[in-house]
Amino acid sequence: MPVFKKFIRYYRPYKALFYFDIFCALLLSAIDISLPQLLRYLTNGVFEVNPQGILKILLPLAGILLVMCLARFGCQYFITSWGHIMGARMESNMRQDLFEHYQRLSFTYYDRNNTGDLMSRLVSDLFDISELAHHGPENIFISVVKLLGSFLLLLFINVPMTLILAAVAFVMVLFSISQNKKMRAIFMDNRRKISGVNSSVQDSLAGIRVVKSFGNEALEQDKFERSNLQFLDSKVGSYKIMGTFRAGNSFFEGLLYLTVLLSGGFFIANGSLRVSDLAIYALYITIFINPIDVLVEFTEQFQKGYSGFKRFLEVIETEPDIVDSPDAVDLEDVKGTIEYKDVSFSYNDTEQVLNHIDLKISAGQTIALVGPSGGGKTTLCSLVPRFYDVTGGSVSIDGTDVRKIRLSSLRGSIGIVQQDVYLFSGSIRENIAYGRPDATDEEIMEAARKANIHDFIMDLEDGYDTYVGERGARLSGGQKQRISIARVFLKNPKILILDEATSALDNESERRIQASLDLLSRGRTTIVIAHRLSTIRNADEIIVIGDDGIIERGPHDALLNADGVYARYYNLQFEGLDEK
């Protein structure tokens, strides 16, 4: 019932459509079950009793039947067209809700889940939900009306015979319920297995350059084959259950005809049933069986839609780890002073990354973080924009705990340039404008000039409208990096985080990008993570982080003279040559 209530709320914006759809279903069902009754009345009440009056009623009868046919046409059109449109709109609403919830979920959620599985929930699962949303209430309503209507009208013809038919139908329902439980489990397994296929495809195609560089196409084919065969096994299991389900119901439908034949013959023999009424019974059996067929089809549809909606709810009901506190405020007149007070952090309460870190960065100051990979440098930076929350202590900006700052305001005050640049599929203009979507063309070009990429863009055939390809595949690493710097220039934040922004570039690209980064850092509080120590010699303070927290701190020259960990890193990198 809780799942049912959550599903129903998506009907609320379309109540008028839904109610009229049900009205059309009611009218359609009433017309279908009234036709055999009309035929019975004519057969027993007119054709036998008053044959001379047949010609007088033919035209009025034809008019009535024509009106019924036209009404049936209109109802069927509305159910098929606008009923599906309602389902499609509900699907669209669910997809929008799911995507918006994806945007709210924190990095922790994406650390645990595969993109291919999330895509499967967003696309294929919701299609079956749409079909269920449209056909579910309508099919149930039509089937119930036809079954009850047929049953009640048959009672007027012969009560014992109708009760015998009801007993066969009841056994048929029990069989369907038992098979339904098996189908629910197998269809949920289908969902999981197709998610595995999607995950395998997404993982392989996203890393296709790595696959080909290692010549591991055969390895990827084997991995995909395993997930594909697992899905096939699940589908085979579902088709076997469906086969039993459909064949069983077909058998019971045959029993209904057999019951009509045997019981009808018996009641005709003892004089309690007319021969003409047996023909009407046969017509009603067709009407009786049709909704049963619909319900059989609906059972499969329901299990697919139900399993899809359950997977939809698994995401929707996942509470984001990072949310605005009830008393959150906006950052105003940002200076950029950052302070870490006794900060500790661990992933999943097991992997301790930071231990009791105390650090204050004054407004406009540039500090550099140095240390071995895995020491917690990126994690330390990620705590400022609240990509993760501290497990101990606090991080504050201008004296305000970041957990008390509205996320949109907090992240709007921070610019991040990473080593792994992500460009969205689209034009160069769109990717730079991502820093401030309402920026003018002049502002976009000015940001590109500051990032030392404007001249390159203007030399391209399509200029700022040049398509960058998926993840910026048509551009070099240095070009992508400068576009990412341009969008941070456009954003114009007071706090800047540079996460190994030049470590993957050649010397020439590094020189140009470093000049852009130096310009970008002016007047901003800047945290630099760097492995190339030549890029941080001018930092106001260098922080050396190890497994036990902050090991050393101070300016470049002082740390060299101290001949400690930083000096050892520096000498190893430059082979003992002090480049000044």
SVG drawing of the C-alpha trace seen along z (x, -y; Angstrom):
<svg xmlns="http://www.w3.org/2000/svg" viewBox="-47 -43 119 77">
<polyline fill="none" stroke="black" stroke-width="0.4" points="0.0,0.0 2.8,-2.6 4.2,-1.9 0.7,-2.2 0.1,-5.6 3.4,-6.9 2.4,-5.8 -1.0,-7.5 0.4,-10.9 1.7,-11.1 -1.9,-11.0 -2.9,-14.2 -1.9,-16.7 -3.9,-14.8 -7.1,-14.1 -9.4,-15.4 -7.8,-13.2 -7.8,-10.2 -11.5,-10.5 -12.6,-10.9 -10.4,-8.0 -12.2,-5.9 -15.6,-7.2 -14.8,-6.2 -13.7,-2.7 -17.0,-2.4 -19.1,-3.4 -17.0,-1.1 -17.6,1.8 -21.3,1.1 -21.8,1.1 -19.9,4.4 -21.9,6.2 -25.2,4.8 -25.0,6.1 -25.6,9.8 -28.5,8.7 -30.0,6.7 -29.7,9.7 -31.4,11.9 -34.3,9.4 -34.8,9.4 -34.5,13.1 -36.9,14.0 -39.1,10.9 -39.5,9.8 -38.3,12.4 -40.3,15.3 -43.3,13.4 -44.0,10.7 -42.3,11.6 -44.5,9.1 -43.1,6.2 -39.5,6.9 -39.5,4.5 -40.9,1.6 -38.0,1.7 -35.1,2.3 -34.4,-1.4 -34.7,-2.6 -32.6,0.4 -30.0,-0.4 -29.9,-4.0 -29.4,-2.9 -26.6,-0.5 -25.0,-3.3 -25.0,-5.6 -23.4,-2.9 -20.7,-2.3 -19.9,-6.0 -19.8,-6.2 -17.5,-3.2 -15.3,-4.7 -14.9,-8.0 -14.2,-6.1 -11.6,-3.8 -9.9,-6.8 -9.7,-8.7 -8.4,-5.7 -5.8,-4.9 -4.5,-8.4 -5.0,-10.6 -4.7,-7.7 -1.2,-7.1 -0.5,-10.8 -1.3,-10.9 1.0,-7.9 3.8,-9.6 3.4,-12.8 3.6,-10.9 6.7,-9.1 8.2,-12.5 7.4,-13.8 9.0,-10.8 12.1,-11.1 12.4,-14.8 12.0,-14.0 14.6,-11.3 17.1,-13.4 16.6,-16.3 17.2,-13.9 20.4,-12.6 21.6,-16.2 20.9,-16.5 22.7,-13.3 26.2,-13.7 29.6,-12.4 29.3,-9.5 26.3,-8.1 28.2,-8.2 31.2,-6.6 29.0,-3.5 26.9,-3.3 27.6,-2.7 26.6,-5.2 25.1,-2.5 22.8,-1.3 21.6,-4.9 21.0,-5.4 18.9,-2.2 16.7,-3.5 16.3,-6.8 15.4,-5.3 14.2,-1.7 12.6,-1.3 10.4,-4.3 9.1,-3.2 7.4,-0.2 6.1,-2.5 4.5,-4.7 2.7,-1.7 1.5,-0.6 0.3,-4.2 -1.9,-4.3 -3.1,-0.7 -3.2,0.3 -6.4,-1.5 -8.1,-1.4 -7.6,2.4 -8.6,3.2 -11.7,1.1 -12.8,2.4 -12.1,6.0 -14.0,5.7 -17.0,4.0 -17.2,6.7 -16.7,9.6 -19.2,8.4 -21.6,7.2 -21.4,10.4 -21.8,12.4 -24.9,10.5 -26.6,10.7 -25.9,14.4 -27.5,14.9 -30.7,13.6 -30.6,16.4 -29.6,19.4 -28.3,19.2 -26.9,22.7 -25.0,22.6 -23.6,19.2 -22.3,20.3 -20.6,23.3 -18.8,20.9 -17.9,18.6 -16.3,21.7 -14.1,22.4 -13.1,18.7 -12.3,18.7 -9.8,21.5 -8.3,19.6 -7.8,16.6 -6.0,18.7 -3.7,20.1 -2.9,16.6 -2.1,15.3 0.3,18.2 2.1,17.5 2.1,13.8 4.4,14.1 7.0,16.0 6.8,13.4 7.4,10.5 10.8,12.0 11.9,12.8 11.1,9.4 13.0,7.7 15.9,9.9 15.5,8.9 15.9,5.3 19.1,6.0 20.6,8.0 19.9,5.4 21.4,2.8 24.5,5.0 24.6,5.0 24.2,1.2 26.9,0.8 29.3,3.0 28.6,1.1 29.0,-2.3 32.2,-1.3 33.7,0.1 32.7,-2.7 33.7,-5.5 37.1,-3.9 37.4,-2.9 40.7,-4.7 42.2,-2.7 40.7,0.5 42.3,0.0 45.6,-1.3 46.1,2.0 44.6,4.1 42.0,5.5 39.0,5.6 38.7,9.4 38.8,8.9 36.0,6.4 34.0,8.7 34.3,11.5 33.2,9.2 30.2,8.1 29.4,11.6 29.2,12.6 26.7,9.9 24.8,10.4 24.4,14.2 23.4,13.5 20.6,11.3 19.7,14.0 19.4,16.6 17.2,14.3 15.0,13.7 14.8,17.4 13.6,17.9 10.9,15.2 9.7,16.6 9.3,20.1 7.2,18.7 5.2,16.6 4.7,19.7 3.3,21.6 1.1,18.6 -0.3,18.0 -0.7,21.7 -2.5,22.3 -4.9,19.4 -5.5,20.6 -6.4,24.1 -8.9,22.5 -10.4,20.5 -11.0,23.8 -12.6,25.2 -15.0,22.3 -16.3,23.3 -16.3,26.9 -18.4,26.0 -20.9,24.0 -21.2,26.9 -21.7,29.6 -23.8,27.7 -25.8,26.0 -26.6,29.4 -27.7,30.7 -30.0,27.7 -31.5,27.8 -32.2,31.5 -34.1,30.9 -35.9,27.9 -34.5,25.2 -32.6,23.4 -33.6,22.4 -31.5,23.3 -31.4,19.6 -30.1,18.7 -27.2,21.2 -26.1,19.1 -26.3,15.9 -24.2,17.8 -21.6,18.5 -21.5,14.8 -21.1,13.8 -18.3,16.3 -16.4,14.5 -17.0,11.2 -16.1,13.0 -12.9,14.4 -11.7,11.1 -11.2,9.3 -9.5,12.4 -7.0,12.2 -6.6,8.5 -5.9,9.2 -3.4,11.9 -1.6,9.4 -1.8,6.8 -0.2,9.1 3.0,9.2 2.8,5.5 2.1,4.8 5.1,6.8 7.4,5.0 6.1,1.6 6.0,2.5 9.7,3.7 10.6,0.5 8.8,-1.7 10.4,0.0 13.9,-0.7 12.7,-4.3 11.8,-4.6 15.1,-3.2 16.8,-6.2 14.0,-8.8 14.0,-7.7 17.7,-7.9 18.4,-10.9 21.2,-13.1 24.1,-13.2 24.8,-16.9 21.8,-19.2 21.1,-22.7 20.6,-23.1 17.3,-24.7 19.1,-27.8 21.5,-28.0 22.5,-31.5 23.9,-33.0 27.6,-34.1 27.7,-37.9 30.6,-40.1 33.0,-37.1 36.5,-37.8 37.8,-34.2 39.3,-33.4 39.2,-29.6 39.8,-27.9 40.0,-24.1 39.5,-23.5 40.4,-20.0 39.2,-18.5 38.9,-14.7 37.4,-12.8 36.8,-9.1 35.1,-7.3 32.3,-5.0 33.6,-5.4 36.4,-2.9 39.0,-4.5 40.5,-7.4 41.9,-10.0 42.4,-13.2 43.2,-13.4 42.8,-16.5 43.9,-19.1 44.2,-22.7 44.8,-25.2 43.9,-28.8 44.2,-30.5 43.9,-34.2 41.8,-36.0 43.8,-36.5 46.5,-34.1 47.9,-31.3 48.8,-28.0 50.0,-24.8 49.4,-21.3 52.2,-18.8 52.5,-15.1 52.2,-11.5 49.1,-10.4 46.4,-9.2 47.5,-11.5 44.2,-13.5 45.1,-16.6 42.1,-16.4 39.8,-15.4 41.0,-18.4 40.0,-20.7 36.7,-18.8 35.5,-19.7 35.4,-23.4 32.6,-23.2 31.0,-20.4 31.4,-17.7 31.9,-15.7 31.1,-16.7 33.7,-16.5 33.3,-13.6 35.0,-15.7 35.7,-19.3 34.6,-22.1 35.5,-24.0 34.6,-27.7 34.6,-30.6 34.9,-34.1 34.0,-32.6 30.8,-30.8 30.8,-27.0 30.3,-25.8 27.5,-23.5 25.6,-26.7 25.9,-28.2 23.4,-27.6 25.0,-25.2 24.2,-27.3 25.8,-30.3 28.8,-28.3 29.6,-26.7 28.9,-29.9 31.8,-31.4 34.3,-28.7 36.0,-27.9 37.7,-24.6 40.2,-23.7 41.0,-19.9 43.6,-17.8 40.8,-15.7 38.9,-18.3 35.3,-17.5 33.9,-19.3 30.2,-18.8 29.2,-17.7 28.4,-21.0 30.3,-24.1 33.2,-25.9 30.9,-28.8 28.6,-26.7 31.4,-25.1 32.9,-28.4 29.5,-29.9 29.0,-27.0 30.8,-29.2 28.0,-31.7 25.1,-30.7 23.8,-34.3 27.1,-35.7 27.2,-37.8 29.4,-36.9 31.8,-39.7 32.2,-38.4 32.8,-34.9 35.5,-36.2 37.1,-38.2 37.3,-35.1 38.9,-33.2 41.5,-36.0 42.5,-35.8 42.8,-32.0 45.0,-32.5 42.7,-30.5 40.9,-33.2 43.3,-33.3 43.2,-29.5 39.4,-29.6 39.2,-32.4 41.5,-30.3 39.0,-27.5 36.6,-27.4 33.5,-27.7 35.2,-29.8 33.3,-29.7 30.6,-27.5 33.1,-24.7 31.8,-21.4 34.2,-19.9 33.0,-16.3 32.2,-13.9 34.2,-15.0 36.1,-17.4 37.6,-14.6 38.4,-16.9 40.7,-19.1 44.1,-18.6 44.7,-18.3 46.1,-21.9 43.2,-23.3 40.6,-21.6 42.4,-22.9 42.4,-26.5 38.7,-26.3 38.1,-25.0 40.2,-28.0 38.1,-30.4 34.9,-29.2 36.3,-29.8 37.4,-33.3 33.8,-33.8 32.5,-32.6 34.8,-35.0 34.8,-33.3 36.6,-34.6 38.0,-31.2 40.0,-29.1 41.0,-25.4 43.6,-24.1 43.8,-20.3 46.9,-19.3 45.8,-21.5 49.0,-21.2 50.4,-17.8 49.2,-16.0 50.5,-18.6 53.7,-19.0 56.1,-21.7 54.9,-24.3 51.3,-23.8 52.2,-24.0 54.0,-27.3 51.0,-28.9 48.5,-27.5 50.6,-28.4 50.6,-32.0 46.8,-31.9 46.5,-30.3 48.7,-33.0 46.4,-35.6 43.4,-33.7 44.8,-33.5 45.3,-37.3 43.1,-38.7 41.6,-35.3 42.2,-32.8 43.8,-30.0 44.5,-26.4 46.9,-24.6 47.5,-20.8 50.6,-20.2 53.1,-17.4 55.2,-19.6 56.9,-21.7 58.2,-24.2 54.6,-25.6 54.3,-26.4 57.5,-28.1 55.8,-31.5 53.0,-30.3 52.6,-32.2 52.8,-29.0 53.4,-25.3 51.7,-22.7 53.3,-19.2 50.6,-16.5 51.4,-13.0 49.7,-10.0 49.9,-11.8 48.5,-15.1 50.5,-18.3 54.2,-17.4 55.7,-20.7 54.6,-24.2 56.2,-27.4 57.4,-29.2 59.5,-27.5 62.9,-28.8 62.3,-28.2 61.3,-24.6 64.3,-24.0 66.6,-25.3 64.9,-23.1 66.1,-20.1 63.1,-18.1 60.4,-16.2 59.7,-19.0 63.4,-19.4 63.7,-15.7 60.7,-15.8 62.2,-18.9 65.6,-17.4 64.2,-14.1 62.2,-15.9 64.9,-18.3 67.8,-15.9 69.4,-18.3 69.3,-21.4 67.7,-24.3 65.9,-26.2 65.3,-29.8"/>
</svg>
